[in-house]
Structure formats: C-alpha cells, structure tokens
Amino acid sequence: MPLADDFEQLLRGAGLRVTRPRVAVLGAVRQHPHADTESVIGAVRGDLPDVSHQAVYDSLHTLTAAGLVRRIQPSGSVARYESRVDDNHHHVVCRSCGAIADVDCAVGHTPCLTASDDHGFVVDEAEVVYWGTCPGCAAARTPQ
C-alpha cells in the first residue's frame, strides 16, 4: 500500500491541491477496490473520524474527473470506485451477491475495441461487464 506521500505526489501530478480527505479517499479506494460510496466513507472515517459525507463525495468526484479513480456502475448496482485506472480492464459481477472482480482485457487482437459500426468515433476504450455466479454463491447453491 502506498504511503500518504505517494498519494500526495499523485494529487500534485494531477494538478490537484493536497487535502486530508483526498489523501484518505485515495487510500480507501486503493484498499477497498470496487467499494461503494458508503463503504469509502466508512473507510475514510477510520482515518478521519470527523470527515463529512460531502467531503468524501466531493473528493470522489474530483479524483474521478482527474483520472486518479475510476467510477463503475454495473447495471442494477450503485456506483463503485477503484484505483486501477491505467489500463482498459473489465469486470465480472456475481448476479447473486454482487461481488465484482477485475478481468484483464484480451491481449493481441481486441475485438471489443473493434465496433461493428463506430459512427466515425475513434474508439480507445470499451466497457465490458461479464455476469455470472461467483464461486461462493455457486457452492452455496450446490447440494452437499
């Protein structure tokens, strides 16, 4: 886990002012990938007990806009946040419990970046969500 100094460098590198809530939010998102806003608030309050909901919301918005945090929202789910922003990866989501895991993008020829009709857009990212049942939920469904 990077130290607060690393987070401060990330913030400065993105042209953002370094604040305690922003550093704490970066740390919480790094420690809890795919966390929803309430989970991020809970984690941040472990370091900054008096931080307001609004400060966390504002930090998430600012960090997302700066590209330091990625916001994902699978269909039927609340917004979730992750710090893995430097690649074009996808997600697998459990239909039963909502667990989310990262899935690396296909290497070599990437058909997900070749749209059948790009309407003149220059495509540089594709958002793919795989749906299924996680191992824990699948095991719970299997009669013993």
C-alpha positions as CSV (number, residue, x, y, z in Angstrom):
1,M,0.0,0.0,0.0
2,P,1.5,3.4,-1.0
3,L,2.2,5.9,1.7
4,A,0.4,9.2,2.1
5,D,3.4,10.8,0.4
6,D,2.7,8.7,-2.8
7,F,-0.9,9.9,-2.8
8,E,0.3,13.5,-2.3
9,Q,2.5,13.1,-5.4
10,L,-0.4,11.7,-7.4
11,L,-2.6,14.6,-6.4
12,R,0.1,17.2,-7.3
13,G,0.9,15.4,-10.5
14,A,-2.8,15.7,-11.5
15,G,-2.7,19.4,-10.7
16,L,-4.9,19.0,-7.6
17,R,-4.5,20.6,-4.2
18,V,-3.5,18.1,-1.5
19,T,-6.1,17.7,1.2
20,R,-6.5,15.2,4.0
21,P,-9.9,14.0,2.7
22,R,-8.4,13.4,-0.8
23,V,-5.5,11.5,0.5
24,A,-7.7,9.4,2.8
25,V,-10.2,8.7,-0.1
26,L,-7.3,7.6,-2.4
27,G,-6.1,5.3,0.4
28,A,-9.6,3.9,1.0
29,V,-10.3,3.2,-2.7
30,R,-6.8,1.6,-3.0
31,Q,-7.5,-0.7,0.0
32,H,-11.1,-1.5,-1.0
33,P,-11.4,-1.9,-4.8
34,H,-15.0,-1.7,-6.1
35,A,-16.2,-0.1,-2.9
36,D,-19.5,1.8,-3.0
37,T,-19.6,5.4,-1.6
38,E,-20.9,4.4,1.8
39,S,-18.0,1.9,2.2
40,V,-15.5,4.5,1.1
41,I,-17.0,6.9,3.7
42,G,-16.7,4.2,6.4
43,A,-13.1,3.5,5.5
44,V,-12.1,7.2,5.4
45,R,-13.7,7.8,8.8
46,G,-11.3,5.2,10.2
47,D,-8.5,7.8,9.5
48,L,-10.6,11.0,9.7
49,P,-13.5,10.4,12.1
50,D,-15.0,13.9,11.5
51,V,-14.9,13.9,7.7
52,S,-18.3,14.8,6.2
53,H,-20.2,12.8,3.7
54,Q,-19.9,15.8,1.3
55,A,-16.1,16.0,1.6
56,V,-15.9,12.3,0.6
57,Y,-18.4,12.8,-2.3
58,D,-16.5,15.9,-3.5
59,S,-13.2,14.0,-3.3
60,L,-14.5,11.1,-5.2
61,H,-15.9,13.4,-7.9
62,T,-12.6,15.4,-8.1
63,L,-10.4,12.2,-8.2
64,T,-12.6,10.6,-10.8
65,A,-12.5,13.8,-13.0
66,A,-8.7,13.9,-12.7
67,G,-8.4,10.2,-13.7
68,L,-7.0,9.0,-10.4
69,V,-10.0,7.0,-9.5
70,R,-12.4,5.1,-11.9
71,R,-16.2,5.1,-11.3
72,I,-18.0,2.0,-12.4
73,Q,-21.7,1.2,-12.2
74,P,-22.8,-2.2,-13.4
75,S,-26.5,-2.4,-14.3
76,G,-28.6,-2.5,-11.2
77,S,-25.8,-1.6,-8.9
78,V,-24.8,1.6,-7.1
79,A,-21.7,3.4,-8.2
80,R,-18.4,1.8,-7.1
81,Y,-14.8,3.1,-7.2
82,E,-11.5,1.6,-8.0
83,S,-7.9,2.9,-8.3
84,R,-7.0,0.7,-11.2
85,V,-7.2,3.4,-13.9
86,D,-4.1,2.8,-16.1
87,D,-5.5,0.1,-18.3
88,N,-8.5,-1.0,-20.2
89,H,-9.8,-3.8,-18.0
90,H,-13.2,-5.1,-17.5
91,H,-15.3,-6.6,-14.7
92,V,-17.1,-9.8,-13.7
93,V,-20.2,-9.4,-11.5
94,C,-22.0,-12.0,-9.5
95,R,-25.7,-12.0,-10.2
96,S,-26.4,-13.3,-6.7
97,C,-24.3,-11.4,-4.2
98,G,-23.0,-8.5,-6.4
99,A,-19.3,-9.4,-5.9
100,I,-17.1,-7.7,-8.5
101,A,-13.7,-8.7,-9.8
102,D,-11.3,-7.3,-12.4
103,V,-10.8,-9.1,-15.7
104,D,-7.9,-8.1,-17.9
105,C,-8.7,-7.1,-21.4
106,A,-7.9,-9.5,-24.2
107,V,-4.3,-9.2,-25.4
108,G,-3.4,-9.2,-29.0
109,H,-6.4,-8.6,-31.3
110,T,-9.0,-6.9,-29.1
111,P,-12.4,-7.5,-30.7
112,C,-14.1,-5.4,-28.0
113,L,-12.3,-2.4,-29.4
114,T,-13.5,-3.1,-33.0
115,A,-17.1,-1.8,-33.2
116,S,-19.2,-3.2,-36.0
117,D,-20.1,0.5,-36.8
118,D,-18.1,3.1,-34.9
119,H,-20.2,6.0,-36.4
120,G,-16.9,7.9,-37.0
121,F,-15.8,7.7,-33.4
122,V,-12.1,6.9,-32.6
123,V,-12.6,4.2,-30.1
124,D,-10.0,4.0,-27.3
125,E,-11.8,2.1,-24.6
126,A,-14.6,-0.5,-24.3
127,E,-16.6,-1.2,-21.2
128,V,-17.4,-4.9,-20.9
129,V,-19.2,-6.5,-17.9
130,Y,-19.3,-10.2,-17.6
131,W,-22.2,-11.5,-15.5
132,G,-22.3,-14.9,-13.7
133,T,-22.2,-16.5,-10.3
134,C,-19.2,-16.2,-8.0
135,P,-17.6,-19.4,-6.6
136,G,-19.1,-18.8,-3.1
137,C,-22.6,-18.4,-4.4
138,A,-22.2,-21.3,-6.8
139,A,-21.0,-23.5,-3.9
140,A,-24.0,-22.4,-1.7
141,R,-26.4,-23.5,-4.5
142,T,-24.8,-26.9,-4.9
143,P,-26.5,-29.6,-2.7
144,Q,-24.0,-31.2,-0.3
